[in-house]
Amino acid sequence: MKTLRLAALLSLFTIHASHSSAQSANNLQFSPLFGNYAGLSTPSKYSNDFARWHISYGLGIYGGSNGFPFSKIFQLYNTDTFTNATVDEFISQLQKQNSITIGMDIPVFLFEKNFGTFDDACGSIRAFVRDRACGDLFFSDDLLKLAWKGNAQFVGQNVNVGLVGINSLYYREYGVGGSFKIPIASSDEKKILIGANVKWLQGIAFTEMPKTDAFIYTDPEGKYIDITLDQQMFYSGLILDSSGAPVQVPKYNNQIGKMNVNGKGIGFDASITYQLNENFGVSASLYDAGKINFTKKVYESELNTQLHFEGVEVSDILNDLVVDSIGYFYKHLHYNSASQNSYIEKTPSRFCLSGTYQVIDNNNNGDDYAKEIVQVQFVNCIQKRVHAVEGNYFNLVYSHFFESGFNLGTELTIGGIEKLGLGVFTGARIRKCRIGAGCSNLFPIIRKNSATGTSFQTMMSFDF
């Protein structure tokens, strides 16, 4: 059987596919009157002590995969010697289609003013700036099987191993928003809260790969191999040469840090909360609805090639025959890159239903505060910008607040990027400063072979 090991050629695929790069499931949020708790913030609710100004900052990073344990990637990376057993074990845990997601949310600042008192809140106004980035690398298990064991296993089959693809989006939000109360005349306790944020979006960079096909056909008699490549990529904001093609890393070291605005758009958040009493309320919220129209330095690249290898029989990928084959591969590539007038990218949008129960108590000064909070959320990812953040997930949160200003809580997430996550978070108030930190999934630490994702977040707020 004549066999062509294509591991070296796969690196060529990546040259054309990897010049491209989620939103986290939950985020920390402040609760009247002391600490913080986890979950998606609700624009119709209030996030700080009433009748106060406050300014807050934060950072959130997240990552995950759509099926195989995320920690396996790091284990392979840290392995000194690759063996058949270690690689076979990794490949056996892959899905048919796999994705690895990473992302980051940077709330540069949030400036907010609430009106009223804890017992009788009437509204709020806010302004904020936030940077958001998400990237999703996707590939098939057949691609790694091909790279590791060659094409002999696919004899007589026309297999779409797929190229390595990456979708990414990096943008900045400038937002203003507010909320107000609608009293219900028949009740002193029941009320409706409505809130919204309007966001001006600046698109900095994106990549979108709608096609990443790579068909491999091996003749049953081993006489020839046919390769058909069909790849399409749209991108903007990358470091480009004069022809519009992405340049190699060593050539743009002096340009790192330049982040030009290449697109503009608008987005919004909206929610409504029905507060039955001071203890219990339900909310419906829409997050991150919007789109960005990229109009500067937008390019489309296409790789459409059919290759025919005949009479190649090698076992050593460094053999001269393979080197010659790589030269043949480059010579017959049909790679085109052309500028485009514009390209529209949608932001990752989600819909959330939540119920919140809080136990109200009095502190030593006789002021009310939320001693305990229990929250249940159901989230549907409407616009799936990345592969790993898909479908629905549930989030159950419990947080306990102490009179000293310290709080501690836990959250259970089922579905989404984490599949199954058990997280913890904590917060403290020190005079006019509040700080918080949380991890949405501890399983990468305590159950390394089963965890598929997690996120880490920190926040800080100053009251005036």
C-alpha positions in Angstrom: 0.0 0.0 0.0 1.4 3.4 -1.0 1.0 5.8 1.8 1.5 9.6 2.0 1.9 11.1 5.4 0.4 14.6 5.2 1.4 15.9 8.6 3.9 18.3 6.9 1.2 19.5 4.4 -1.2 20.2 7.3 1.1 23.0 8.3 0.6 24.6 4.9 -3.2 24.4 5.4 -2.7 26.3 8.7 -0.7 29.1 7.0 -3.9 30.0 5.1 -6.4 29.2 7.8 -5.0 30.2 11.1 -4.7 34.0 10.6 -8.1 34.2 12.1 -9.2 33.9 15.7 -17.4 34.0 23.1 -19.0 35.4 25.6 -18.6 34.1 29.0 -21.5 32.3 30.6 -21.8 34.4 33.7 -20.3 37.5 35.2 -20.0 38.9 38.7 -22.5 41.6 39.7 -23.0 43.7 42.8 -26.0 43.3 45.0 -27.5 45.8 47.4 -26.2 46.4 49.9 -22.8 44.7 50.3 -21.3 42.0 48.2 -21.4 40.4 44.8 -22.9 37.3 43.3 -22.5 35.4 40.0 -24.9 35.4 37.0 -25.8 37.6 34.1 -26.5 41.1 35.2 -30.0 42.4 34.5 -30.3 46.0 33.1 -33.7 46.5 34.8 -32.2 45.8 38.3 -29.9 48.0 40.4 -26.3 47.0 41.1 -25.1 49.3 43.9 -26.2 51.0 47.1 -29.1 53.2 46.4 -28.7 57.0 46.4 -25.0 56.5 45.6 -22.7 57.0 42.7 -20.2 54.3 42.0 -17.6 53.5 39.4 -16.4 49.9 38.8 -13.8 48.0 36.8 -13.4 44.3 36.0 -11.8 41.6 34.0 -13.1 38.2 32.8 -11.4 35.5 30.8 -12.9 32.1 29.7 -12.1 29.1 27.7 -13.6 25.7 26.9 -14.2 23.0 24.3 -17.3 21.3 22.9 -16.7 17.8 24.2 -13.2 16.7 25.1 -11.5 17.7 28.4 -9.8 21.1 28.0 -7.0 20.0 30.3 -5.9 17.3 27.8 -4.6 20.0 25.5 -2.2 21.2 28.2 -1.2 17.7 29.1 -0.2 17.0 25.5 1.6 20.4 25.4 3.6 19.6 28.5 4.4 16.0 27.4 8.1 15.5 26.7 7.5 12.5 24.5 4.6 11.7 22.3 3.7 8.1 22.2 1.0 6.2 20.3 -0.8 5.6 23.5 -1.0 9.2 24.6 -2.0 10.6 21.2 -4.5 7.7 20.6 -6.1 8.4 24.0 -6.5 12.1 23.1 -8.0 11.4 19.7 -10.4 8.9 21.1 -12.0 11.6 23.2 -12.6 13.9 20.3 -16.0 14.7 18.8 -16.6 14.4 15.0 -16.4 18.2 14.9 -14.3 19.9 17.7 -13.9 23.4 18.8 -11.7 25.2 21.3 -13.0 28.6 22.5 -11.2 31.4 24.4 -12.4 34.9 25.2 -12.1 37.9 27.3 -14.4 40.7 28.6 -12.8 43.8 29.9 -15.2 46.3 31.6 -13.0 49.3 31.3 -15.4 51.2 33.6 -19.0 51.5 34.7 -20.3 54.7 36.1 -23.8 54.4 37.7 -26.2 56.5 39.7 -29.3 55.0 41.4 -32.2 57.0 42.6 -34.4 56.3 45.6 -33.8 54.1 48.6 -33.5 50.4 49.1 -37.2 50.2 50.1 -38.4 52.5 47.3 -36.0 52.5 44.4 -37.3 54.5 41.4 -34.6 54.3 38.7 -31.0 54.4 37.6 -28.7 55.8 34.9 -25.4 54.4 33.8 -22.5 54.8 31.3 -19.9 52.2 30.5 -17.0 51.2 28.2 -16.1 47.5 27.6 -13.7 45.6 25.4 -14.8 42.2 24.2 -12.9 39.5 22.3 -13.8 35.9 21.4 -12.1 33.3 19.3 -13.0 29.8 18.2 -10.7 27.2 16.7 -12.4 24.3 15.1 -11.3 21.0 13.5 -12.4 17.5 12.8 -11.1 14.3 14.5 -10.3 12.9 11.0 -7.8 15.8 10.6 -5.8 14.6 13.6 -6.1 11.0 12.6 -4.7 11.9 9.2 -1.8 13.8 10.7 -1.0 11.0 13.2 -1.5 7.8 11.3 -1.6 8.9 7.6 -4.2 8.3 5.0 -4.0 4.4 4.8 -6.9 4.2 7.2 -9.1 6.1 4.7 -8.5 3.9 1.7 -11.4 4.0 -0.7 -13.2 6.8 1.2 -13.7 10.4 0.2 -13.1 11.9 3.6 -13.6 15.6 4.5 -10.9 16.0 7.1 -11.5 19.8 7.0 -9.0 22.5 7.4 -8.1 24.1 10.7 -10.5 27.1 11.0 -10.7 30.0 13.3 -13.5 32.5 13.8 -12.9 35.6 15.9 -14.3 39.0 16.8 -12.8 41.9 18.8 -14.8 45.0 19.4 -15.4 47.8 21.9 -18.7 49.0 23.5 -19.5 52.5 24.5 -22.9 52.3 26.3 -25.4 54.4 28.1 -28.5 53.0 29.9 -30.9 53.2 32.7 -33.9 51.7 34.4 -37.2 52.9 35.9 -40.0 51.6 38.0 -43.7 51.2 37.1 -45.7 51.0 40.3 -48.7 48.7 40.4 -51.6 50.6 41.9 -53.3 47.6 43.5 -50.3 46.6 45.5 -47.7 48.4 47.7 -45.1 45.7 47.1 -45.5 44.6 43.5 -43.8 46.6 40.8 -42.4 46.4 37.3 -38.8 47.5 36.5 -37.8 48.2 32.9 -34.2 48.7 31.8 -32.1 49.0 28.7 -28.6 49.8 27.4 -27.8 51.3 24.1 -24.3 50.5 22.8 -22.2 52.1 20.1 -19.9 49.4 18.8 -16.4 49.8 17.3 -15.2 46.8 15.4 -11.5 46.4 15.6 -10.9 43.0 14.0 -12.7 39.8 12.9 -12.3 36.6 10.9 -15.1 34.5 9.6 -14.5 31.2 7.8 -17.7 29.9 6.2 -15.9 27.1 4.3 -13.1 24.9 5.5 -13.4 21.8 3.4 -10.5 19.4 2.6 -11.4 16.2 0.9 -8.9 13.3 0.8 -9.4 10.3 -1.5 -7.0 7.4 -1.4 -7.1 4.9 -4.3 -8.0 1.3 -2.9 -5.0 0.0 -4.8 -2.7 2.7 -3.4 -1.8 4.2 -6.8 -2.8 7.8 -6.2 -4.3 10.3 -3.7 -6.6 13.1 -4.6 -6.9 16.2 -2.4 -9.6 18.9 -2.9 -9.4 22.1 -0.9 -12.2 24.6 -0.7 -11.7 27.4 1.9 -13.2 30.8 2.2 -12.3 33.5 4.8 -13.4 37.0 5.4 -11.3 39.2 7.7 -10.4 42.7 8.7 -8.1 44.3 11.3 -5.2 41.9 10.6 -1.7 43.1 9.8 -1.7 42.9 6.0 0.8 43.4 3.2 0.2 45.5 0.1 -1.7 42.7 -1.6 -4.1 42.2 1.3 -2.7 38.9 2.5 -1.8 38.4 6.2 1.9 38.7 6.7 4.0 36.5 9.0 4.6 37.3 12.6 8.3 38.5 12.4 7.3 41.2 9.9 4.8 43.1 12.1 6.5 43.2 15.5 6.7 47.0 15.2 3.0 47.2 14.4 1.7 45.3 17.4 -0.5 47.5 19.6 -2.1 49.4 16.7 -5.8 48.8 17.0 -7.6 50.9 14.4 -11.4 51.0 14.2 -12.4 49.1 11.1 -16.1 48.9 11.6 -19.0 50.5 13.4 -22.4 49.3 14.7 -25.0 49.5 17.3 -26.3 47.1 19.9 -28.5 47.0 22.9 -29.5 45.1 26.0 -33.1 45.1 27.4 -34.9 43.5 30.3 -38.1 43.6 32.3 -38.4 42.6 36.0 -41.6 41.8 37.8 -41.0 42.2 41.5 -43.7 40.4 43.5 -42.3 41.7 46.9 -39.1 42.7 48.4 -38.0 39.0 48.4 -38.9 37.6 45.1 -38.7 38.7 41.5 -38.6 37.3 37.9 -36.9 38.8 34.9 -36.7 38.3 31.1 -33.6 39.8 29.4 -32.0 40.1 26.0 -28.2 40.6 25.9 -25.8 41.8 23.3 -28.2 42.1 20.3 -26.4 44.0 17.6 -24.2 44.0 14.5 -21.0 45.6 13.3 -20.5 46.7 9.7 -16.8 46.4 8.9 -15.9 48.8 6.1 -12.2 49.3 6.3 -9.5 46.9 5.1 -12.0 44.1 4.6 -10.7 41.2 2.5 -11.9 37.9 1.2 -9.5 35.0 0.7 -10.2 31.8 -1.2 -8.3 28.6 -1.4 -9.7 26.4 -4.2 -7.3 23.6 -5.3 -7.4 20.1 -6.6 -4.2 18.0 -6.3 -3.4 14.6 -7.6 -0.5 12.7 -6.1 0.6 9.5 -7.8 3.6 7.2 -7.2 4.4 8.6 -3.8 5.5 6.0 -1.2 7.3 7.3 1.9 7.5 6.5 5.6 9.7 9.4 6.6 8.0 12.8 6.4 11.5 14.4 5.9 12.1 12.2 2.8 12.9 14.2 -0.4 9.8 12.9 -2.0 7.7 14.7 0.5 9.7 17.8 0.2 9.1 17.6 -3.6 5.4 17.0 -2.9 5.2 20.2 -0.7 6.8 22.1 -3.6 4.2 20.7 -5.9 1.5 21.6 -3.4 2.6 25.3 -3.3 3.0 25.4 -7.1 -0.6 24.3 -7.7 -2.3 26.3 -5.0 -5.2 28.5 -6.3 -5.2 31.2 -3.6 -6.9 34.5 -4.2 -7.3 37.5 -2.0 -9.4 40.5 -2.8 -10.7 43.6 -1.0 -14.4 43.9 -0.1 -16.5 46.9 0.4 -18.0 45.7 3.7 -18.9 42.7 5.9 -21.5 42.5 8.6 -20.7 40.7 11.8 -23.4 39.9 14.4 -22.5 40.0 18.1 -23.2 37.0 20.3 -26.7 37.5 21.6 -28.5 35.6 24.4 -31.9 35.5 26.0 -32.3 34.9 29.7 -35.1 34.0 32.1 -34.3 34.3 35.8 -35.8 34.2 39.2 -34.3 35.7 42.3 -35.1 35.2 45.9 -33.4 37.3 48.6 -33.6 37.3 52.3 -33.7 40.8 53.8 -32.2 41.5 57.2 -31.2 44.5 59.3 -27.6 45.2 60.1 -26.3 46.8 63.4 -27.2 50.3 62.1 -30.8 49.2 61.4 -30.3 49.3 57.6 -31.8 46.7 55.4 -29.5 44.4 53.4 -29.8 41.3 51.3 -28.5 38.6 53.7 -28.9 35.7 51.2 -29.6 35.5 47.5 -30.7 32.5 45.5 -31.0 32.9 41.7 -32.0 30.5 38.9 -31.2 31.4 35.3 -32.1 29.7 32.0 -30.0 31.1 29.1 -30.5 30.5 25.4 -27.7 31.5 23.0 -29.5 33.0 20.1 -26.7 34.2 17.8 -23.9 31.6 18.2 -20.8 33.5 17.3 -18.5 30.7 18.3 -18.9 26.9 18.2 -18.3 26.0 21.8 -20.8 28.5 23.3 -24.0 26.9 21.9 -27.4 25.6 23.0 -28.9 26.3 26.4 -27.7 26.3 29.9 -29.0 26.6 33.5 -27.3 28.4 36.3 -28.1 28.1 40.0 -26.5 30.6 42.4 -26.4 30.9 46.1 -24.7 33.7 48.0 -24.5 34.6 51.7 -23.7 38.1 52.9 -22.2 38.9 56.3 -22.7 42.2 58.2 -19.0 42.7 58.0 -19.3 43.3 54.3 -17.9 39.9 53.3 -19.8 37.4 51.2 -19.2 33.9 49.9 -21.2 31.9 47.3 -21.3 29.0 44.9 -22.9 28.4 41.5 -23.8 25.3 39.5 -23.9 25.5 35.7 -25.4 22.8 33.5 -24.8 23.1 29.7 -23.1 25.8 27.7 -19.4 26.2 27.5 -18.8 24.4 30.8 -21.1 21.5 30.2 -21.1 20.9 34.0 -19.5 23.4 36.2 -19.3 24.0 40.0 -18.0 27.5 40.8 -17.2 29.7 43.7 -17.0 33.4 44.2 -16.4 35.8 47.0 -16.5 39.5 47.7 -15.7 42.1 50.4 -16.4 45.7 51.2 -13.6 47.8 52.7 -14.9 51.3 53.4 -15.8 52.8 50.0 -14.3 50.0 48.0 -15.8 46.7 47.0 -13.9 43.9 45.5 -14.9 40.5 44.1 -13.5 37.4 42.4 -14.9 34.2 41.1 -14.3 31.0 39.1 -17.3 29.5 37.3 -16.0 26.0 37.2 -13.5 24.3 39.6 -13.6 20.9 37.8 -10.5 21.7 35.7 -8.7 21.7 39.1 -10.5 18.9 40.9 -11.6 16.7 37.9 -9.0 17.4 35.2 -10.2 14.5 33.0 -13.8 15.7 32.8 -13.8 19.5 32.7 -14.5 21.2 29.3 -14.4 24.9 30.3 -14.2 27.5 32.9 -14.0 31.3 33.4 -12.3 33.6 35.9 -13.5 37.1 36.8 -12.5 39.9 39.1 -14.1 43.3 39.8 -13.6 46.4 41.9 -16.0 49.2 42.7 -15.6 52.6 44.4 -18.7 54.3 46.0 -19.1 58.1 46.3 
